[in-house]
């Protein structure tokens, strides 16, 4: 659900047309986040910068091996802990009831936190068939206060329905590959039907020519903005939360400056760029540990 009051709780300088999303569990999260897996590998500096520019949703993962840097940035930021939303993820090697708990405990230690705001299962890994067991562990950790909100990443409808069928609990969030080359219309419709918030990884189409597409350049020129801003605005108007990663101060600021609206025709033009996943990472078969 999109919150009609987008004002961050600490009045961070996010722009007013970026909505907050209300979760089924009663919480809410910002409509754009910062992906900490930056190419420069200057994780702490980039995250500190991002928080200073107004990002309040910070996305990391055990597998990124940067949680200590992210935690240091959170402490150095001067922003009250309750005004930051920290996400981490349980990797494939930690699927299982006990190992999922060990993963979260490791993340807590590395981040220097007493709770995780959002924890996600990074990939379903159906061949291992342990994601339901992992989910049950997350439900228990939520009840114990180690995690506030539980969700998944890269789960297809079949995986989400199985989680609900075997636990009675549907994930609050699903973080998926989404960009103009892969708009994920059917997946997003499923999320909307089941009150699941959509987050977008690689929102700018990492390693592709999306930002050089003539239609993107034309729309950017019409609004006097940069191509990346057009794409991020496209995500927001599709009720998705993009997680751009950049260590450039200019790009971090630009990625929050989204005070314009794409027309329905422009949205359709961008949707028309669809061609598929960047590197064929099908959640039915793709494995990361």
C-alpha positions as CSV (number, residue, x, y, z in Angstrom):
1,X,0.0,0.0,0.0
2,X,1.3,3.5,-0.9
3,X,1.2,5.9,2.0
4,X,-0.4,9.3,1.1
5,X,1.8,11.0,3.6
6,X,5.4,10.6,2.2
7,X,7.1,12.8,4.9
8,X,9.9,10.8,6.5
9,X,9.7,10.7,10.3
10,X,12.9,12.8,10.8
11,X,12.1,15.2,7.9
12,X,15.0,13.9,5.9
13,X,15.5,15.8,2.6
14,X,13.7,13.2,0.4
15,X,11.5,14.8,-2.2
16,X,7.8,15.0,-1.5
17,X,6.7,13.0,-4.6
18,X,8.5,9.9,-3.4
19,X,5.9,8.0,-1.4
20,X,6.3,5.8,1.6
21,X,4.9,2.3,1.5
22,X,2.7,1.0,4.3
23,X,3.3,-2.7,5.1
24,X,0.6,-5.2,6.1
25,X,2.3,-5.5,9.5
26,X,1.6,-1.8,10.2
27,X,5.1,-0.5,9.5
28,X,6.1,1.7,6.6
29,X,9.2,2.1,4.5
30,X,10.6,4.8,2.1
31,X,9.7,4.7,-1.5
32,X,13.4,4.6,-2.6
33,X,16.4,3.0,-1.0
34,X,20.2,2.9,-1.2
35,X,21.9,-0.2,-2.5
36,X,25.2,-0.6,-0.7
37,X,26.9,-2.9,-3.2
38,X,28.6,0.0,-4.9
39,X,31.3,-0.7,-7.6
40,X,33.9,1.5,-5.8
41,X,33.8,-0.8,-2.8
42,X,33.9,2.3,-0.6
43,X,31.0,1.0,1.3
44,X,31.2,3.0,4.5
45,X,31.8,6.3,2.8
46,X,29.1,5.8,0.2
47,X,26.6,4.8,2.8
48,X,27.4,7.7,5.0
49,X,27.0,10.0,2.0
50,X,23.7,8.5,1.1
51,X,22.3,8.9,4.6
52,X,23.4,12.5,4.6
53,X,21.6,13.1,1.3
54,X,18.4,11.8,2.7
55,X,18.2,8.0,2.1
56,X,16.6,6.2,5.0
57,X,16.2,2.7,3.5
58,X,19.6,1.0,3.4
59,X,20.0,-2.4,1.7
60,X,22.8,-4.8,2.4
61,X,23.2,-8.6,2.6
62,X,25.4,-11.1,4.4
63,X,26.7,-12.2,1.0
64,X,27.9,-8.7,0.2
65,X,30.5,-8.9,2.9
66,X,30.0,-5.1,3.7
67,X,27.8,-5.2,6.8
68,X,30.5,-3.9,9.1
69,X,31.0,-0.9,6.8
70,X,27.3,-0.3,6.6
71,X,27.0,-0.5,10.4
72,X,29.8,1.9,10.9
73,X,28.1,4.3,8.5
74,X,24.8,4.1,10.4
75,X,26.6,4.9,13.7
76,X,28.6,7.8,12.1
77,X,25.6,9.3,10.3
78,X,24.1,11.1,13.4
79,X,20.6,10.0,12.3
80,X,18.6,8.4,15.0
81,X,18.4,4.6,14.7
82,X,14.6,4.5,14.7
83,X,14.6,6.7,11.6
84,X,16.7,4.3,9.5
85,X,15.4,1.1,7.9
86,X,18.2,-1.5,7.5
87,X,17.7,-4.5,5.3
88,X,19.8,-7.6,5.2
89,X,19.4,-11.0,3.5
90,X,20.0,-14.6,4.4
91,X,22.2,-16.3,1.7
92,X,21.7,-19.7,0.2
93,X,24.4,-21.3,2.4
94,X,22.3,-20.4,5.4
95,X,19.0,-22.0,4.4
96,X,17.6,-24.1,7.2
97,X,16.0,-23.4,10.5
98,X,19.1,-23.1,12.7
99,X,21.4,-21.8,10.1
100,X,19.0,-19.0,9.2
101,X,19.1,-17.9,12.8
102,X,22.9,-18.0,12.7
103,X,22.9,-15.8,9.6
104,X,20.8,-13.2,11.3
105,X,22.9,-13.3,14.5
106,X,26.0,-12.8,12.3
107,X,24.4,-9.9,10.5
108,X,23.5,-8.3,13.8
109,X,27.0,-8.6,15.1
110,X,28.6,-7.2,11.9
111,X,26.1,-4.4,11.7
112,X,26.4,-3.6,15.4
113,X,22.6,-3.6,15.8
114,X,20.2,-5.1,18.3
115,X,17.5,-5.8,15.6
116,X,17.2,-6.0,11.9
117,X,14.4,-3.9,10.4
118,X,13.9,-6.0,7.3
119,X,15.3,-9.5,6.7
120,X,14.9,-11.3,3.3
121,X,15.6,-14.7,2.0
122,X,18.1,-13.8,-0.8
123,X,17.1,-16.6,-3.3
124,X,14.6,-19.5,-3.1
125,X,17.0,-22.2,-4.2
126,X,14.2,-24.7,-4.9
127,X,16.7,-27.5,-5.6
128,X,17.7,-27.4,-1.9
129,X,14.0,-27.2,-0.8
130,X,14.8,-25.5,2.5
131,X,13.2,-22.1,1.9
132,X,10.1,-23.0,3.8
133,X,12.1,-24.2,6.8
134,X,14.1,-20.9,6.6
135,X,10.8,-19.0,6.5
136,X,9.6,-20.7,9.7
137,X,12.8,-19.6,11.4
138,X,12.3,-16.0,10.3
139,X,8.7,-16.0,11.7
140,X,10.1,-17.1,15.0
141,X,12.8,-14.5,15.0
142,X,10.3,-11.8,14.3
143,X,8.2,-13.0,17.3
144,X,11.4,-12.7,19.4
145,X,12.2,-9.1,18.2
146,X,15.3,-9.9,16.3
147,X,13.6,-8.9,13.0
148,X,10.8,-6.4,12.6
149,X,9.6,-7.2,9.0
150,X,10.2,-10.4,7.1
151,X,10.3,-10.9,3.4
152,X,12.0,-12.5,0.5
153,X,14.0,-11.7,-2.7
154,X,13.7,-13.3,-6.1
155,X,10.7,-15.4,-5.2
156,X,8.2,-16.3,-7.9
157,X,4.4,-16.6,-7.2
158,X,4.7,-20.4,-6.8
159,X,7.3,-19.9,-4.1
160,X,5.3,-17.2,-2.3
161,X,2.1,-19.3,-2.4
162,X,3.9,-22.3,-0.9
163,X,5.3,-20.1,1.9
164,X,1.8,-18.9,2.7
165,X,0.3,-22.4,2.4
166,X,2.8,-24.0,4.8
167,X,3.1,-21.2,7.3
168,X,0.0,-19.0,7.1
169,X,2.3,-16.0,6.7
170,X,2.8,-14.2,3.3
171,X,6.0,-12.2,2.9
172,X,5.7,-8.4,3.4
173,X,8.2,-7.6,0.7
174,X,9.7,-9.3,-2.4
175,X,12.8,-7.7,-3.8
176,X,13.1,-8.7,-7.5
177,X,15.0,-7.9,-10.6
178,X,13.1,-5.1,-12.3
179,X,14.1,-2.4,-14.9
180,X,12.7,-1.3,-18.2
181,X,14.1,-4.3,-20.0
182,X,12.3,-6.5,-17.4
183,X,9.2,-4.7,-16.1
184,X,7.8,-7.7,-14.3
185,X,4.1,-6.8,-14.9
186,X,2.7,-10.2,-13.9
187,X,4.8,-10.5,-10.8
188,X,3.8,-7.0,-9.7
189,X,0.2,-7.7,-10.3
190,X,0.5,-10.8,-8.0
191,X,2.2,-8.7,-5.4
192,X,-0.6,-6.1,-5.5
193,X,-3.2,-8.8,-5.2
194,X,-1.5,-10.3,-2.1
195,X,-0.4,-7.0,-0.5
196,X,3.3,-7.6,-1.0
197,X,5.6,-4.6,-1.5
198,X,7.8,-4.7,-4.6
199,X,11.4,-3.7,-4.3
200,X,13.7,-3.5,-7.4
201,X,17.3,-4.5,-7.5
202,X,19.4,-3.3,-10.5
203,X,16.7,-0.7,-11.1
204,X,18.9,1.0,-13.7
205,X,19.6,-2.2,-15.6
206,X,23.2,-2.9,-14.5
207,X,25.5,-3.6,-17.4
208,X,23.0,-2.8,-20.1
209,X,22.3,0.1,-22.5
210,X,19.0,1.1,-20.9
211,X,20.1,4.6,-20.2
212,X,21.2,5.0,-23.8
213,X,17.8,4.0,-25.2
214,X,16.5,6.8,-27.5
215,X,13.1,6.7,-25.8
216,X,14.7,7.2,-22.4
217,X,16.8,10.1,-23.7
218,X,13.7,11.7,-25.4
219,X,11.7,11.5,-22.2
220,X,14.6,12.8,-20.1
221,X,14.9,15.8,-22.4
222,X,11.2,16.5,-22.2
223,X,11.4,16.7,-18.4
224,X,14.8,18.3,-18.3
225,X,16.2,15.5,-16.1
226,X,18.7,12.7,-16.5
227,X,18.0,9.3,-18.0
228,X,18.5,7.6,-14.6
229,X,15.9,9.9,-13.0
230,X,13.4,8.9,-15.7
231,X,13.9,5.2,-15.0
232,X,13.7,5.7,-11.2
233,X,10.5,7.7,-11.6
234,X,9.1,4.9,-13.8
235,X,9.7,2.5,-10.9
236,X,7.9,4.7,-8.4
237,X,4.9,5.1,-10.7
238,X,4.8,1.3,-10.9
239,X,4.5,1.3,-7.1
240,X,8.0,-0.3,-6.8
241,X,10.8,0.7,-4.5
242,X,14.0,1.1,-6.5
243,X,17.4,0.5,-4.8
244,X,20.0,2.4,-6.8
245,X,23.6,1.9,-5.8
246,X,26.1,4.7,-6.4
247,X,29.1,6.2,-4.6
248,X,28.9,9.4,-6.6
249,X,27.5,12.3,-4.5
250,X,26.0,13.8,-7.6
251,X,24.2,10.6,-8.6
252,X,23.0,10.0,-5.1
253,X,21.4,13.4,-5.0
254,X,20.0,13.1,-8.5
255,X,18.4,9.8,-7.7
256,X,16.3,11.5,-5.0
257,X,15.3,14.4,-7.2
258,X,12.2,12.9,-8.8
259,X,9.7,15.7,-8.5
260,X,8.2,15.2,-11.9
261,X,5.5,12.9,-13.3
262,X,5.7,10.6,-16.4
263,X,2.6,10.6,-18.5
264,X,0.7,7.4,-19.2
265,X,2.1,7.5,-22.7
266,X,5.7,7.8,-21.5
267,X,5.1,4.9,-19.0
268,X,3.9,2.8,-21.9
269,X,6.9,3.7,-24.0
270,X,9.3,2.6,-21.3
271,X,7.3,-0.6,-20.7
272,X,7.7,-1.3,-24.4
273,X,11.5,-1.7,-23.9
274,X,10.8,-5.1,-22.3
275,X,13.1,-8.0,-23.4
276,X,13.9,-10.1,-20.4
277,X,16.3,-10.6,-17.5
278,X,19.8,-9.1,-17.7
279,X,21.7,-12.4,-17.3
280,X,19.1,-15.1,-17.2
281,X,18.9,-15.5,-13.4
282,X,15.7,-17.5,-13.3
283,X,14.8,-18.1,-9.6
284,X,13.7,-21.7,-10.5
285,X,17.3,-22.6,-11.3
286,X,19.6,-19.8,-10.3
287,X,21.7,-20.5,-7.2
288,X,23.8,-18.2,-5.0
289,X,25.4,-19.2,-1.7
